[in-house]
């Protein structure tokens, strides 16, 4: 497994086993750092100790904020921002998956620019800057460690809302596959499927490109090979290495292109129920969504799905096979969940449709087919 240093825009990505030692090349001696984590993942993975060892060696003072939860509400992000303003660190280090990294992105910007999270979502306020951010990634699903996006959960309307800013690119990112070995099996599946849908949607959206398609296809190829191995052999470090690499590529793909219909609907669902894992929500919505996507852009859909279902053809007539391809792939991984186990039923259909169309319409313009309320409703109902 090759250790590599990758430059993506302004972000330096250190990739491989033990790369956190390179933190000493980024953080200045005798500086101040605020570490942002969830309750326990940073500690359980071993990443927190590795980071602290380097900081102590450098004589760096540091404090921690460990209040991040999955699909974090805006007020948690604002609490993190208050901690940053109070401590005034030279760097913010996020140790975690997408929720932690997204929290650190927005909180670091709020600490510099002021205002509330909703100002930057609804009032048109522009992000003016950010505290220098360093990401230590703990999953193989987020992509947030290399791109300009962050997702915030709102209470009114109840949904997750994406924010994009050039200031969200981390100064440096550390990708060590050892840290993913402590992920629960379900999270191995959920996070990897999140990366798969980053690849699929970035390849099939209206603003895709040959560059995004290249990244997405390589990510899909790696996930199709290594995810089944990781499920069967949870301590296979090589599998985690390549899944982490695939996730990084998929994160770059949506940075060039964007996610669209599947993510738009899922963001509403995990905003309504923040206990719904993002990757699980995507996986439940994916098969039905793929029918419409493949029918609209069969050549692009084929480029991704052929890696999980070699008999798929780049023709509209294979739209149902596209749905079948994803469903079979996910079931081979042991994924059989439905939205009903997370408390959703037919009564939620109208609010889901209304929120997607009225609040997340920025995502709908990227969908490769004309979206209406009936399609959104059908995708939701077939996922119950």
Number of C-alpha atoms within 10 A of each C-alpha: 10 8 13 13 14 13 12 13 11 13 19 19 23 23 23 20 19 17 20 21 15 13 20 14 10 12 20 15 15 13 15 19 23 23 23 27 27 19 13 13 20 24 16 13 19 15 23 20 13 17 19 15 14 17 23 13 11 16 14 16 15 19 15 16 18 17 16 24 17 17 26 22 23 22 15 17 28 20 16 27 25 17 20 29 17 10 14 16 20 16 23 28 27 32 27 28 26 26 25 29 32 29 28 34 34 30 30 29 24 26 22 17 16 16 14 18 22 14 13 16 16 8 9 9 14 11 21 13 16 23 26 21 26 27 30 29 29 30 27 32 31 28 29 30 34 28 25 22 23 23 24 25 25 21 12 7 14 21 29 29 20 17 18 17 17 14 21 28 26 29 22 26 27 25 28 25 26 20 26 27 18 17 18 11 13 16 18 23 24 23 24 27 27 25 28 28 25 32 33 31 31 31 33 31 26 18 16 21 16 9 13 24 25 17 23 32 28 19 29 28 18 19 28 22 15 20 21 18 17 22 18 12 11 19 15 16 19 15 22 26 23 20 30 31 24 29 33 26 25 37 30 26 30 30 20 19 25 24 25 26 30 28 24 27 27 27 29 27 29 23 24 21 16 21 13 19 20 25 24 25 26 27 26 24 23 26 25 25 23 27 22 24 26 28 20 19 20 23 15 21 27 25 22 26 28 19 20 18 18 10 13 21 20 20 15 18 13 18 26 17 20 30 20 18 21 19 19 15 16 21 11 12 16 13 17 12 16 17 19 12 10 17 11 18 14 11 9 15 17 12 16 23 21 15 19 23 19 9 17 22 14 14 20 22 16 21 23 21 17 11 14 11 14 10 15 22 19 14 23 26 19 14 21 17
